């Protein structure tokens, strides 16, 4: 028997393991964080609701065993999306002066 690794008699068929470990990237969480940042910058109220739904979807479909240490968790995406929702709707609850557009602190 030859010890040459290129010997054709030593070839075996390629077989993948039953469980293949793959580094899974959490695309929904990353996309949710990016869109939450976009909502925070643009204060777009209509985009804030789908971002919250994406963050909820990311939270419900998380794979805790596959996450790396130090990576962002779906909880941070959900908190950022909720904060973006609050910030984008906060302008509706401020009282502004119709003449100047400045915030009124008193009724006088």
N, C-alpha and C positions, 0 to 999 in steps of 0.2 A: 504494500500500500504506500502510496506517495504522500509526502507531507506538503506538497505544493498546494496552496489555498486556491489556485486557479484550476485545479483538477476538476473535470466535469463530473466525475463520479461522486464528488462530495457535495454536489448541489442539492438543496432542499427547496421545497415549495414555500413561498412566502405566505405566512399565516399571521393575521393580525390578532391581538389578544381580544378576549371577550369584552373586557371593559377598557376602552382606550381613553387615557387621561389626556384631556386637551385643555389648554389655557383658554377658558371662555371669557370673552370680554363682555361686560354688561353694557350692551349698546343702548338699551332703554334708559338705564340710569345715567349714562354719559349724555345722551341726547336730552334727557329731562333736565339735567344740571345746566347744559348749554342754553336750552330754551328758557329756563328760569332766569338765568343771567340776562338773556335778551329781553325778557319781560321787565326785569328790574331796571334795565337801561332805558328801554323805550316806553315803559309804563303803559303798555298795550293791554287793556282790560280783556279784550276778546281772545287774546292768545294765552292769558293766564289760566283759564279753565281747562283747555286741553293739556297744558303742562301739568296741572294737578292730576289729571286722569292718567297721564303717562307715568308720573311718579307713583301713583297708586298701583298701576300695572307692574311697575318695576318692583315695588315692595311685595306684591302678591306672588310674583314669579321669581323671587330671589332664590339663589342656590348657595346657602351659607358654606357648604363644604368646598365649593370652587372658588371662593373669594380669596384674594391674596391679602397678606397682612399690609395694613397701611392704605388699602384701597378705599374708595368711597363706598359707603353703604347705601342701600335704598332709603334708609331713614334720613340721611342727610339730604338726599334728593327730594324727599317728601317735605322736609322742613323748609328747604330753600324754595320749593314751589309754593308752599303755603304762605311764606313770607312775601314772595313775589305777588301772590294774589292779594294779600292785604295791602301792600304798598301801591299796587296798581289801582285799587279801589279807594284808597285813602283820600284821594283828591275830591271824591264825590261828597265827602263829609266835612270838608273845611268850608268856612263861611268867608266869602270874599266880598270886597266892596265892588259893586257893579261899575263904579266910575273909574277906579284905579286898578282893580284886579288884585289888590293887596289883601292879605288876610286881616279880617277885623277881629280885634280882641275885646271890643266892648260894643254895646248897642248904640252908643252916642255918636 
